[in-house]
Amino acid sequence: MKTTSYISRQVENLKPSGIRRFFDLAAQMDDVISLGVGEPDFVTPWNFIEQSFHALEQGYTSYTENAGMIELREEISNYLSGSFQLDYDPNEQLVVTVGASQAIDLALRTVVEPGDEVIIVEPSFVAYVPIVSLAGGTPITIQTKAEDDFKLKPEQIEEAITPKTKAIMLCNPNNPTGTFLNKEELQQLAKVIEKHDLLVLSDEIYAELTYDDNYTSFPSIEKMKERTILISGFSKAFAMTGWRLGYAAGPADIIAAMVKIHQYTMMCAPTMAQHAALEAMKNGRQSVQEMTESYKQRRNFIVSSLNEIGLSCPNPGGAFYAFPSIKETGLSSAEFAEQLLQEEQVAVVPGEVFGSGGEGYVRCSYATSIKQLDEAMERMKRFVEKRL
């Protein structure tokens, strides 16, 4: 009989994703409206899909270059230049990955030495802390505050820095809060980052989904490009979650090292998906704009409704999440989410899964139809009225 575990202690200590737990619970119930998983409700635009079909018909079923099709990297380079005023060499400064999540994993494994500290700004995407740990680093969390609209302040970075600090992870717009940092706010953060010679992993997967202000990409800030790994992809704005396609852009030496890991662990991103993404880069902007306009309408509706219900909710500047306070109900975020699901069949994600600073809040994705949102708000209203 086996008496020892073959599972590494590091993996053994990983907590399952809190998001997936509520998604799995909801999947077992009838008549559930899910505001849980952060996934567009739009089907991938047809011209993207059609291009993938054409690629298959033409026999493009083999591996591509490890870094991705050069045609796709060239179009990504053009897109970043035209949309965000960023200049990246497609031959040396871009790698196509299996989703933005793999790009984050590759970046951290490339730059983190055992014992290095990586600053994580919470509330944060649930994968950041585990991926830092799996890369051998030590995650150091900063808690942003509701009274600051969950915006990171330069002095918070200063307070978190130690001699072991190597990098900081930024997500703008933020998942789960929808917080959006403008150019001036990013410039203030950049001063501290340059002062302490930090590397930045800038997760900009929601960059296209901003509603009230022009978007500024972090590496476009003066002196930041040489110390930033830009992470993005096609899942959110282009409605291509299941295609699993992302990319990273950054200094040539870092990208070359990321490709080195990528070639041993993944070989390349899916060929058919790369052809679909090529079409998205060339002819997808109108589709993205139309989806973004729809998200903005939904944002305005859900934020207004939540505030009317009595759940205080700031107006998120980007992504497709609302992050209302549920403190007035007297419930913890987990209790609120579980009871709401059981009593009214509405699935939301408890804020605690995004870090301790998320306690007292829930994440509501508005990547669903107005009709569904309207019904979800009616159900939440009934639920909250019983507790206020």
C-alpha positions, 0 to 999 in steps of 0.5 A, spaced: 500 500 500 502 506 498 504 510 504 507 517 501 504 522 496 507 523 489 504 530 489 509 536 490 507 540 496 507 546 492 501 543 488 498 540 494 497 547 497 494 550 491 487 552 492 482 550 487 479 556 483 473 559 487 470 562 480 470 555 478 467 552 484 461 557 483 460 555 476 460 548 477 455 549 482 450 553 478 451 548 472 448 543 476 442 547 477 436 549 473 434 556 471 440 559 473 442 566 471 450 566 471 453 572 472 460 568 474 465 566 469 468 572 465 466 570 458 463 574 453 456 571 451 457 573 444 459 568 439 466 569 435 465 573 429 463 569 423 469 572 419 474 569 424 471 562 424 470 562 416 478 564 416 479 558 420 475 553 416 479 556 410 485 554 413 483 547 415 481 546 407 488 549 405 491 544 409 494 548 415 494 543 420 501 542 422 505 546 427 507 553 426 514 557 428 514 556 436 513 564 437 507 563 432 506 565 425 510 571 423 504 573 419 500 574 425 506 577 429 506 582 424 499 584 424 499 584 432 505 589 431 501 593 427 495 593 431 499 595 437 502 600 433 495 603 431 491 602 437 496 604 443 502 607 439 507 601 441 512 599 437 514 592 437 519 588 432 514 582 430 521 577 429 524 578 436 519 582 441 512 578 440 510 571 442 503 568 440 501 563 446 496 559 448 491 564 451 494 570 456 494 565 462 500 562 458 503 568 457 503 570 464 506 563 466 511 563 461 513 570 463 514 569 470 518 562 469 522 566 465 524 572 470 523 569 477 528 566 481 527 562 487 525 567 493 524 573 488 518 577 491 512 579 486 507 584 488 500 582 486 495 588 487 488 585 490 483 584 489 486 580 483 485 575 478 485 568 481 491 566 477 496 571 479 498 568 486 498 561 484 502 562 478 507 566 482 508 561 487 509 555 481 514 559 478 518 559 485 517 566 487 514 569 493 507 573 492 506 579 496 499 582 496 497 590 496 490 591 498 487 597 494 481 600 498 474 601 496 474 609 498 480 609 492 475 606 487 480 600 488 486 604 485 493 602 486 497 608 489 504 609 488 505 610 496 503 603 496 508 600 492 513 604 496 511 600 502 511 593 499 518 593 496 523 590 500 530 588 497 527 581 494 522 585 490 523 583 483 517 585 479 509 587 480 503 585 476 498 590 474 491 589 471 488 594 467 482 595 467 482 590 473 479 584 474 474 583 478 473 590 480 473 594 473 477 599 475 481 603 470 487 607 471 488 613 466 495 616 463 496 620 469 495 615 474 500 610 470 505 615 470 505 616 478 506 609 478 511 609 473 516 613 477 516 609 483 517 603 478 523 606 475 526 608 482 526 601 484 528 598 478 522 593 478 520 589 472 512 590 470 508 584 467 502 588 465 496 584 463 492 588 458 487 583 456 481 588 457 484 594 454 479 594 448 473 594 453 474 601 456 468 606 456 469 613 459 476 615 457 482 613 452 486 607 454 493 608 455 498 602 455 503 601 460 509 600 456 507 607 452 509 611 458 516 614 458 521 609 460 517 603 461 517 599 455 524 596 456 522 594 463 515 591 461 512 585 459 505 586 455 500 581 456 494 580 452 490 576 447 483 575 443 479 572 449 475 578 451 474 583 446 474 579 440 470 573 444 475 568 442 475 564 449 475 557 447 480 558 441 485 559 447 490 564 444 494 570 447 500 574 446 506 577 450 510 583 447 517 585 451 524 586 450 527 581 445 532 578 450 526 576 455 521 574 449 527 569 446 527 566 453 520 565 454 520 562 447 525 557 449 520 555 455 514 555 450 518 550 445 519 545 450 512 545 454 507 547 448 511 547 441 506 553 439 499 555 439 494 552 435 494 553 428 487 554 426 486 559 432 492 563 429 489 563 422 482 566 426 486 571 430 489 573 423 483 575 421 481 578 427 487 583 427 486 585 420 478 585 420 475 585 427 475 592 429 468 593 427 466 587 431 470 589 437 467 596 437 460 593 437 461 589 442 464 594 447 458 599 445 453 593 448 457 592 454 457 599 456 449 599 455 449 593 460 454 596 465 450 602 465 444 598 467 447 593 472 450 599 476 444 603 476 440 597 478 445 594 483 445 601 487 437 602 486 437 595 490 441 598 495 448 594 494 453 600 493 457 599 486 462 604 483 461 605 475 467 601 473 471 604 467 473 597 463 472 590 463 465 587 464 465 586 471 461 590 477 463 589 484 458 591 489 459 592 496 454 587 500 456 589 507 449 592 508 446 585 508 451 582 514 453 576 510 460 574 508 461 574 500 461 567 500 455 566 504 451 572 500 453 568 493 451 561 496 445 563 499 443 567 492 444 561 488 440 557 492 434 561 493 434 565 487 438 561 482 443 567 481 450 566 480 455 571 482 463 570 485 464 572 492 470 577 493 474 573 497 476 569 492 480 575 489 484 576 495 482 578 502 481 585 500 475 583 496 471 580 502 465 584 503 464 584 495 461 580 490 463 580 482 458 580 477 459 579 470 455 583 465 457 579 459 450 577 458 444 580 455 440 585 458 434 581 458 438 576 463 441 582 467 434 585 468 431 578 471 438 577 475 437 584 478 429 582 480 431 576 483 437 579 487 432 585 489 428 580 492 434 577 496 437 583 498 430 586 501 429 580 505 436 582 509 436 589 509 
